[in-house]
Amino acid sequence: MTRRASPGAGARVEAMLERLALRVLPSPLRTRLAPVGRRLRGVLSGEADEARAQRMALVVFATRIFGAALAYVMQVLLARLMGGHEYGIYAVVWTFVVVLGIFTPLGFSSSVLRFIPEYRATGDEDRLTALLAGSRAAGGLAATLVALVGIAVVHLSGDLIASYYVLPLVLGAVCLPMFTIGSIQDGIARAHDWTLLAMLPTFIWRPLAILVGMIGAVMWGAPATATSACLVTIVATWGVTLVQGLVVARKLARLRGDAPRRRPARESFAFGIWLRLSLPILFVEGFFQLITSADVVMVSFFLPPDQVAIYFAASKTPALAHFVYFAVRSATAHRFSRLHHAGEGQELARLVDAAARWTFWPTLALCGVLALVGPFLLSLFGPGFLSGYPVIPVLLVGVLARAAVGPVDALLTMADQQSACARVYMAAFVLNVALNLALIPLFGILGAAVATASAMVFEAGALACQARRRLGVDPLVWRGSGDGGAV
């Protein structure tokens, strides 16, 4: 069941904008802007899939803008507080948590977008209740097992892992289970169009809690080390996820209304069906994350923590342009699924074309800005970080390549082509690792950037080919036609 936007809210916003235009804008300018106003009216009040997707994209976009700025500020302040060496250690540990946190949900963080609308549409409340409970339980258990194995590996590794990484890695493992459950809860919220509930905990409340907690800990006398930052991250992650879980439970109870809550029968836990769809999605998302995160880990194999810190800061700067892609992906993924499975091919093609445009042009503008202000942004991290600037334009090439095809990975996944998507990501990951191994020893952090950007360009081209061949739509932004880009 998809919640509709309130027409009253849209009408109020529209009336407010009209009054503002009458007071501020001269008459000739109001006339020229009238088509834009009609377009905005359609986005605010329309109930068509494209209008609803645009509304959701605007909310997600605004949240990701603020979240990206907050995360960047957090990284700057952590680097300033901790210094390059300790910040580099924390960057490696957090990268491990993020990468493993993509695999440990077992694909449920995205597959719930496929199953929840289906079960709500068919009225299968038992299967829905089982999915809501079983997905989080399975992800939490998988994350706990991975964390225990990781702790064992760290302790048994001896001198293979530098001593300054040991305790922070163990603390990162403690953070993993709740990080995983939070990812699945994000998917549950998105499947119900609870956009802010899906976005705020991950992109606003958790980084804000880490930032405030770390500053508070240092003010109270704690050492500004990677270990302290990991302890603060554990408290922030567990606290935010638990609060989000309570809010999700309350909203789900409201959807049930007066219907009594029943314990689903054992046969309602269709893990076989769920995993057949979830596991290919797991590999899609896992290899996607590996493509953009493996470089940080591999830099830590060859270079000291202070160089890792410089590369991490430089790689996070192009990532500021990436949030456009993620915003559009969040807004359109479950709509791709519904349109594809409803057989509405023309509507699907139009949405694919629109999603590519929504992704590419704002990303292009942001890339231009970041290329100009990159030196200033890196200087905020502290002395020595400016040496990482050459990494930024190289990585921006990869960001633009991915933006040029829009959220085509979500299209393939939601259209039951997740296996083909996973194969593309696996190939891109292998290419990324091979290039990193070859280029980092020769060119240092610049070699890591070239390797990652090359893998992203390959990934974008291969996914576009899969979409054309398997679904008959061309996601490339400059090839979309006026009727939606159908081939």
C-alpha positions, -999 to +999 in steps of 0.1 A: +000+000+000+015+033-011+007+064+008-005+092-013+007+127-008-018+150+008-035+171-019-042+198+008-005+201+015+003+205-022-025+231-026-012+251+004+024+251-010+010+261-044-010+290-030+020+302-009+042+303-040+016+321-061+012+348-034+050+352-032+053+355-070+026+382-071+044+402-044+080+398-056+081+392-094+073+418-121+045+409-144+067+401-175+088+377-155+057+360-140+044+354-175+077+338-186+078+316-155+042+305-158+052+272-175+075+264-147+047+271-122+024+247-140+051+221-140+057+226-102+019+224-096+019+191-114+047+178-092+032+190-060-004+179-066-002+152-093-010+115-085+007+100-116+037+079-110+061+104-124+048+132-103+048+111-072+083+099-080+094+135-084+079+146-051+098+118-034+130+126-053+127+162-041+124+152-005+152+126-008+173+152-028+169+178-001+177+153+027+208+140+008+220+175+003+219+183+040+231+148+049+261+150+025+270+184+039+267+171+075+288+139+067+314+161+051+316+184+081+318+154+103+348+140+084+365+174+084+361+178+122+371+142+129+403+148+108+410+180+126+404+164+160+423+131+154+451+140+130+459+122+098+472+089+114+442+082+137+417+095+112+432+072+085+427+042+109+391+052+116+385+056+078+396+021+071+375+006+100+344+025+089+349+014+053+350-022+065+317-016+084+300-001+054+312-028+030+303-057+052+270-039+061+260-041+025+265-079+024+251-088+059+215-078+052+214-107+027+198-084+001+167-078+023+174-041+025+163-039-012+142-070-018+116-057+007+109-030-019+098-059-042+079-080-017+061-055+006+041-038-022+031-072-035+019-085-002+000-053+006-016-054-028-027-090-024-037-086+012-013-114+024-009-101+059+006-132+073+034-133+047+039-095+052+042-099+089+066-128+085+087-107+061+089-077+083+102-098+113+121-124+094+142-100+072+155-081+102+161-113+122+180-129+093+201-098+087+209-093+124+219-130+128+241-129+096+258-097+108+265-112+142+281-143+127+302-121+104+313-099+133+323-129+154+343-144+125+359-110+119+370-107+156+384-142+155+404-134+123+418-102+138+430-120+169+444-149+150+462-128+123+493-121+144+516-096+128+496-096+095+475-067+108+492-037+122+487-033+159+470+001+157+442-015+136+434-043+160+411-028+186+393-004+162+385-033+139+371-053+169+349-023+178+338-019+142+326-055+144+304-047+174+288-019+154+279-042+125+247-060+136+228-027+143+242-011+112+227-041+093+193-040+109+191-002+103+197-008+066+168-033+064+146-008+083+155+018+058+142-005+030+110-012+049+103+025+053+111+032+017+087+005+006+059+023+024+069+057+011+080+068+045+108+088+029+121+108+059+120+078+082+142+059+057+166+088+051+170+108+084+184+080+106+211+071+082+220+104+067+212+129+094+208+115+129+237+089+129+264+112+116+251+140+138+252+117+168+288+106+159+299+142+155+284+155+187+294+124+206+330+127+195+333+164+203+317+157+237+340+128+244+371+149+237+358+178+258+354+153+287+390+142+284+388+112+261+418+108+237+411+119+202+419+085+187+404+060+163+394+038+193+374+067+209+357+074+175+347+038+171+332+037+206+312+068+199+301+052+165+288+021+183+267+041+207+254+063+179+246+034+155+228+013+181+209+042+196+196+056+162+187+021+149+167+012+180+147+045+179+141+040+142+128+005+149+103+018+175+090+044+150+087+018+123+068-005+146+044+023+156+036+032+120+031-004+110+006-007+138-013+023+125-015+006+091-031-025+107-057-003+124-081-023+145-071-056+130-057-079+156-020-087+155-015-124+147+016-145+149+023-156+113+023-194+107+056-211+102+049-216+065+045-178+061+083-175+065+091-181+029+128-177+032+134-198+001+114-175-021+128-144-004+164-155-007+161-164-044+154-128-051+175-113-023+208-130-029+213-117-064+204-083-051+229-089-024+256-094-049+245-064-070+247-041-040+277-057-025+298-055-056+285-019-062+298-009-028+330-028-033+337-009-065+336+024-046+351+013-013+377-013-022+402+014-031+403+027+005+410-007+019+436-015-008+454+018-002+457+008+034+476-024+023+503-004+005+504+030+022+505+043+058+474+056+076+481+093+069+480+086+031+448+066+036+434+096+054+443+119+024+428+095-001+397+090+020+391+127+023+398+133-015+374+104-024+346+117-002+347+150-021+334+136-055+310+115-035+291+148-027+279+147-063+269+110-060+239+118-037+219+129-067+221+094-081+211+079-048+182+103-043+167+094-077+174+057-071+155+058-038+126+076-054+122+053-084+133+018-075+100+004-062+081+023-090+103+005-116+091-028-100+055-019-100+054-007-136+074-036-149+053-062-132+021-045-143+033-047-179+032-009-184+062-008-208+057+027-221+053+042-186+084+023-175+104+037-204+093+072-197+102+069-161+136+055-170+143+084-193+131+109-167+153+093-140+184+096-163+177+133-168+170+139-131+203+122-123+228+134-149+222+172-153+223+181-115+253+157-112+271+175-140+266+209-124+278+196-090+309+180-106+318+214-121+315+231-087+335+204-069+363+205-094+366+243-087+363+242-049+381+209-043+414+225-032+395+246-006+375+217+007+406+195+011+424+223+029+397+221+056+408+187+067+442+200+078+478+203+066+489+179+039+454+170+026+457+193-003+481+169-020+451+146-027+434+171-051+445+152-083+423+124-071+391+145-073+389+152-111+398+116-118+370+102-096+345+128-110+348+111-144+335+079-128+307+097-110+296+113-143+297+080-161+274+064-135+251+095-136+248+093-174+228+061-172+207+070-141+197+043-116+199+016-142+210-009-116+177-004-097+158-008-130+175-042-138+171-054-102+134-045-099+127-060-134+140-094-122+173-090-140+193-089-108+215-118-119+227-100-150+233-069-129+253-089-104+275-103-131+283-068-144+292-056-109+314-087-103+333-080-135+337-043-125+349-053-091+375-077-105+387-050-129+389-025-100+409-049-078+433-058-106+439-021-115+444-011-079+470-039-074+488-027-105+485+011-101+488+018-064+524+006-061+533+027-091+513+059-086+501+058-050+467+073-043+463+086-078+466+051-091+437+041-068+416+069-082+423+058-118+415+022-110+382+031-094+371+056-121+379+031-148+358+004-131+329+029-128+330+037-165+330+001-174+301-006-150+280+022-165+285+010-201+279-026-193+247-019-173+233+003-202+240-026-226+221-050-203+191-026-201+189-023-239+192-060-245+170-073-218+143-046-213+143-027-246+150+007-229+180+029-234+190+046-201+217+068-216+207+104-209+217+118-243+199+090-262+165+092-245+137+101-269+108+122-263+084+093-257+105+080-228+136+066-244+121+033-257+143+016-282 
